[in-house]
Amino acid sequence: MSDREVVRGELSRVGGMRPVLPVRLPAGYDIARDYNANTFDDDPDPMALDETTTKRASSWSVYFFPKEDVPEHELPVIVFCVQDPSSRDEICPEKSDASTLQRQFGKNHLAIYRVSEGSRDMTAWSTLELTTDLDKVTWLH
């Protein structure tokens, strides 16, 4: 099974919005390893769901790790956090500072931030082409 099929399977468990992903990754990074969705509180009880009903994502967090051969102190773990504007909870950070970039993707708020030590330079992440279409993501094989 390809990486793209694995990610499609992960995403199919939750309806609604999709995670925002970079079309290409900055040097030193490979695939994203964790895809975490938060869902709206007013959705049905997950225990009552059947095959035709899914929870709706209110946000997605996707974690990008440096390649295994890159020393931990050089590149940080990066999180892409996208949030539906109708969500009542603040899931994605809204601050802008040296470790957090704020972008907009359509109507959704996107925070890109460091969650580990490593280079503080976020420039490579600030101009990336973004998509929610897995077929456009070049780093998924």
KEPA-439945 format. One record per residue (C-alpha): residue number from 1; x, y, z. Coordinates in Angstrom, 1 decimal, padded with zeros to 4 digits. Example, Ala and Ser with C-alpha at 12.3 -4.5 7.8 and 13.67 -1.06 7.14 Angstrom:
<nodes>
[node 1,[012.3,-004.5,007.8]]
[node 2,[013.7,-001.1,007.1]]
</nodes>
This chain:
<nodes>
[node 1,[000.0,000.0,000.0]]
[node 2,[001.4,003.4,-001.0]]
[node 3,[001.8,006.3,001.4]]
[node 4,[-000.9,008.2,-000.4]]
[node 5,[-003.4,005.3,000.1]]
[node 6,[-002.5,005.1,003.8]]
[node 7,[-003.2,008.8,004.2]]
[node 8,[-006.4,008.6,002.2]]
[node 9,[-007.5,005.8,004.6]]
[node 10,[-006.7,008.0,007.7]]
[node 11,[-008.6,010.9,006.3]]
[node 12,[-011.6,008.9,005.3]]
[node 13,[-012.5,008.2,008.9]]
[node 14,[-013.4,011.8,009.4]]
[node 15,[-015.7,014.0,007.2]]
[node 16,[-015.8,017.7,006.6]]
[node 17,[-012.7,019.8,006.1]]
[node 18,[-009.4,018.3,005.0]]
[node 19,[-005.9,019.0,006.3]]
[node 20,[-003.9,021.6,004.5]]
[node 21,[-000.6,020.2,003.2]]
[node 22,[002.4,021.6,001.4]]
[node 23,[002.7,020.5,-002.3]]
[node 24,[006.5,020.1,-001.7]]
[node 25,[008.4,019.9,001.5]]
[node 26,[011.4,022.0,002.5]]
[node 27,[014.8,020.3,002.3]]
[node 28,[015.5,017.8,005.1]]
[node 29,[011.9,016.7,005.5]]
[node 30,[010.1,013.6,004.1]]
[node 31,[006.5,012.5,004.7]]
[node 32,[004.2,013.6,007.4]]
[node 33,[003.8,011.0,010.1]]
[node 34,[000.8,012.0,012.2]]
[node 35,[-002.6,013.2,011.1]]
[node 36,[-004.9,014.2,014.0]]
[node 37,[-008.4,015.5,013.7]]
[node 38,[-010.5,017.2,016.3]]
[node 39,[-014.2,017.0,015.7]]
[node 40,[-017.2,019.2,016.3]]
[node 41,[-018.8,018.7,019.8]]
[node 42,[-022.3,018.7,018.3]]
[node 43,[-021.7,015.7,016.1]]
[node 44,[-023.3,012.4,017.0]]
[node 45,[-021.9,010.2,019.6]]
[node 46,[-019.1,008.2,017.9]]
[node 47,[-020.5,005.0,019.4]]
[node 48,[-023.7,005.6,017.5]]
[node 49,[-022.1,006.0,014.2]]
[node 50,[-022.6,003.5,011.4]]
[node 51,[-020.8,003.2,008.0]]
[node 52,[-022.8,006.1,006.5]]
[node 53,[-022.3,008.6,009.3]]
[node 54,[-018.9,010.2,010.2]]
[node 55,[-017.7,012.8,012.6]]
[node 56,[-016.9,016.2,011.0]]
[node 57,[-013.4,017.6,011.5]]
[node 58,[-013.2,021.0,013.2]]
[node 59,[-009.4,021.0,012.8]]
[node 60,[-006.5,018.9,011.6]]
[node 61,[-002.9,018.8,012.9]]
[node 62,[-000.3,017.2,010.7]]
[node 63,[003.3,016.6,012.0]]
[node 64,[006.3,016.8,009.8]]
[node 65,[009.6,015.3,011.1]]
[node 66,[013.1,015.7,009.7]]
[node 67,[014.5,012.9,007.7]]
[node 68,[016.1,010.2,009.8]]
[node 69,[019.6,011.2,008.7]]
[node 70,[019.2,014.8,009.8]]
[node 71,[020.5,015.5,013.3]]
[node 72,[017.6,016.5,015.7]]
[node 73,[019.3,019.8,016.6]]
[node 74,[019.3,021.0,013.0]]
[node 75,[015.6,020.9,012.0]]
[node 76,[012.6,021.0,014.2]]
[node 77,[009.4,019.0,014.1]]
[node 78,[006.8,021.2,012.4]]
[node 79,[003.0,021.1,012.8]]
[node 80,[000.5,022.3,010.3]]
[node 81,[-002.7,023.1,012.2]]
[node 82,[-005.8,024.1,010.2]]
[node 83,[-009.1,025.1,011.8]]
[node 84,[-012.6,025.6,010.6]]
[node 85,[-013.6,029.2,011.4]]
[node 86,[-017.0,028.0,012.8]]
[node 87,[-015.3,026.0,015.5]]
[node 88,[-015.9,027.4,019.0]]
[node 89,[-012.6,026.1,020.4]]
[node 90,[-009.2,027.6,019.7]]
[node 91,[-007.2,024.5,018.6]]
[node 92,[-004.6,026.2,016.4]]
[node 93,[-002.4,028.9,017.9]]
[node 94,[-003.3,032.4,016.8]]
[node 95,[-000.1,034.1,017.8]]
[node 96,[002.6,035.1,015.3]]
[node 97,[006.1,035.0,016.5]]
[node 98,[009.5,033.5,015.7]]
[node 99,[008.1,029.9,016.0]]
[node 100,[004.6,030.3,014.6]]
[node 101,[003.5,031.4,011.1]]
[node 102,[-000.1,032.3,010.3]]
[node 103,[-001.6,031.7,006.9]]
[node 104,[-005.0,031.6,005.4]]
[node 105,[-006.2,028.7,003.2]]
[node 106,[-009.6,029.5,001.7]]
[node 107,[-011.8,030.3,004.7]]
[node 108,[-009.7,028.3,007.1]]
[node 109,[-007.0,029.5,009.5]]
[node 110,[-003.6,027.8,009.2]]
[node 111,[-000.9,027.9,011.9]]
[node 112,[002.5,026.4,011.0]]
[node 113,[004.7,026.1,014.1]]
[node 114,[007.8,024.4,015.7]]
[node 115,[007.3,021.9,018.4]]
[node 116,[010.9,020.9,019.1]]
[node 117,[014.4,022.4,019.1]]
[node 118,[016.1,023.0,015.9]]
[node 119,[016.5,025.8,013.4]]
[node 120,[014.4,028.8,014.3]]
[node 121,[014.2,029.9,010.7]]
[node 122,[010.7,029.4,009.4]]
[node 123,[011.3,031.0,006.0]]
[node 124,[011.2,027.8,004.1]]
[node 125,[007.6,027.1,005.4]]
[node 126,[006.3,030.6,004.8]]
[node 127,[006.0,030.5,001.0]]
[node 128,[005.1,026.9,000.3]]
[node 129,[002.3,026.2,-002.2]]
[node 130,[-000.5,024.6,-000.2]]
[node 131,[-003.3,022.2,-001.1]]
[node 132,[-006.0,019.9,000.4]]
[node 133,[-005.8,017.6,-002.7]]
[node 134,[-003.7,014.6,-002.0]]
[node 135,[-003.1,014.1,-005.7]]
[node 136,[-001.1,017.3,-005.8]]
[node 137,[001.2,016.4,-002.9]]
[node 138,[004.5,015.4,-004.4]]
[node 139,[006.1,013.9,-001.3]]
[node 140,[003.4,011.2,-001.0]]
[node 141,[004.3,008.1,-003.1]]
</nodes>
